Protein backbone atom coordinates (compact mmCIF):
# COMPACT_ATOMS: atom_id res chain seq x y z
CA UNK A 1 0.00 0.00 0.00
CA UNK A 2 1.35 3.38 -0.99
CA UNK A 3 1.85 6.31 1.30
CA UNK A 4 -0.11 9.26 -0.05
CA UNK A 5 1.17 12.69 0.88
CA UNK A 6 -1.70 15.14 0.67
CA UNK A 7 -0.42 18.58 -0.22
CA UNK A 8 -3.50 20.43 -1.40
CA UNK A 9 -7.29 20.35 -1.14
CA UNK A 10 -8.54 21.33 -4.58
CA UNK A 11 -11.95 21.44 -6.20
CA UNK A 12 -13.14 20.28 -9.59
CA UNK A 13 -15.18 22.39 -12.00
CA UNK A 14 -18.37 21.04 -10.38
CA UNK A 15 -17.06 22.24 -6.99
CA UNK A 16 -16.64 18.72 -5.61
CA UNK A 17 -13.66 18.60 -3.23
CA UNK A 18 -10.81 16.30 -4.15
CA UNK A 19 -7.52 15.49 -2.50
CA UNK A 20 -4.40 15.83 -4.58
CA UNK A 21 -1.59 13.63 -3.34
CA UNK A 22 1.76 12.27 -4.35
CA UNK A 23 1.74 8.55 -5.10
CA UNK A 24 5.28 7.32 -5.82
CA UNK A 25 6.39 10.65 -7.33
CA UNK A 26 3.27 11.14 -9.44
CA UNK A 27 0.45 13.56 -8.70
CA UNK A 28 -3.00 12.02 -8.67
CA UNK A 29 -6.44 13.30 -7.79
CA UNK A 30 -8.26 11.30 -5.16
CA UNK A 31 -11.95 11.65 -4.46
CA UNK A 32 -13.33 11.81 -0.90
CA UNK A 33 -13.67 8.02 -0.79
CA UNK A 34 -10.01 7.72 -1.72
CA UNK A 35 -10.65 6.36 -5.20
CA UNK A 36 -8.27 7.29 -7.97
CA UNK A 37 -10.13 9.56 -10.39
CA UNK A 38 -7.30 10.71 -12.63
CA UNK A 39 -4.03 12.61 -12.86
CA UNK A 40 -3.81 16.08 -11.43
CA UNK A 41 -4.01 18.95 -13.90
N, C-alpha and C positions, 0 to 999 in steps of 0.2 A: 504494500500500500504506500502510495506516495505521500510525502509531506507537502501540503499546499500552503504557501505563504501568501496570505491575503494582504494586498497592498493598497487596494482602492475599492470603494463601494460606488459603483457606477450604475447608470440607468439606461435602459434601452429606449428606443424611440417611442414605445408605448408606455413609458414611465414605469416599467416593471424593474424593481431593483435586482441587480445581479452582482455577484462577487467576482472580481478579477483576481486570479492568483497565478503564481508561478508553479508550474508542474514540470519537473526536470528541465529548467531553463527555458521553457516555452510558456508564453502567456495564453491563458485560456479563460473563457467566461464560464462561470458556474452559476446555475440558477439557485434559488433559495433551498431547494431540496438537495443540492449538491451534484446535480446531474450536469454532465458536460454538454453545453449547448453550442459551442463553436469557438473559434479563435478570437482573441480580442482584436478590436479594430486599432 
